[in-house]
Amino acid sequence: MELVYKDDWQQAEERTEAWWHGAIVDRAVIQVTAPRDAARQGGVESAPDPDKVPEKRLLDWFTDVEQVIPRLEKNVQATYWGGEAFPVVFPVSISMVAVLSAYLGCPYRLVPVSNSGWASPIIEDWDTPPRLAFDPDSGWWLLSKRLLQAASQRAPGRYYVGVPDLNGPGEILARLRDSEKLALDLLDNPGTVKAALDEVNAAWLRYWEACTGTIHQWVGGYFHWMGIWSDLPSTDLQCDFSCMISPVMFEEFFLPGLEQQTRWVTRTIYHLDGPNAVRHLDLLLSLSGLNGIQWVPGAGAPPMSAWIRLLRRIQAKGKLLVLDCEPCEVKTLLSELEPEGLLLSAHCGSEQEARTLLDNVAGWTARKQWVMAR
């Protein structure tokens, strides 16, 4: 799809497609974004800061088509999409974390401080559990569908459209039940929990298919919140609740559902978030259908460049790597890791800084390949 806001979209698609296969075209894959020069100089109007939105207007900020779509389009126009970064919008904001819990019936409120969504549990006991299934008449789903339709209709030739943050069945069930109660349920009601996880996973698939089906009426490509282009079905996998449990419980309760998702969707990247999640890495790496790992060190943890041993461990198992990093870390990561199957994402302060970084990445990759060939 030709894109108004990205001239090199064909090369970016070629590099990203090679990355999906653990290969390299001419340099390491890197997504680089920055404010466009015109935006910095006042030529492009920037979208308002969400932190300045009054609480009473927060719902409209996230769900009113007449507000959301123009704001997203301003952001696309004001952003330099460098390297393998593609202009993509998320009409159902990725700040609305685990919105699938709202589709399944949780009271869902938008929190002004963090500008994100928060779900209140609805499973008080397992004697009268709610029906955890796809509901085409869910109020939050109808809002989401309207936003996806509005953005997708305007997208062709301009930008791509990504799916909402549906999250994973483990995290969704934790929001439906409450994390601490669910942790106890793993001991007290294991069979009931497994059955509920199966229901949530089935609902996850139906909503994911409904989202992509809505988008693809007007525009192609598959995007989830990591912003990675794919022409084949792709999605993120998650289970932040895993930080509360042992690998034994993770393997028994949550790994089967994740493995099922890797069979449902062609390309999958697992979001591994924080040191407490690392204990499950070997189990995740054992999933033959899992394409890659996105490592996020977590709040207060050392920067990305301090995790080289962990990252090499992932690459040694033949998995793709997705890493958000500071521009100053790019050279270190490229020198310490294999460029094949490596995707870096960095945000620069200016368009010129982003272009310089891209030029450097090409040079650093070529130099490393020359050294390795000797």
Secondary structure by P-SEA (a helix, b strand, c coil): cccccccaaaaaaaaaaaaaacccccccbbbbbcccccccccccccccccccccccccccccccccccaaaaaaaaaaccccccccccccccccccccccccccccbbbbbccccbbbbbbcccccccccccccccccaaaaaaaaaaaaaaaaccccbbbbbcccccaaaaaaaaccaaaaaaaacccaaaaaaaaaaaaaaaaaaaaaaaaaaaccbbbbbcccccccccbbbbbbbcccccccaaaaaaccaaaaaaaaaaccbbbbbccccccccaaaaaaaccccccccccccccccccccaaaaaaaaaaabbbbbbbbcccaaaaaaaccccccbbbbbbbccaaaaaaaaaaaaaaaaaaaaaaac
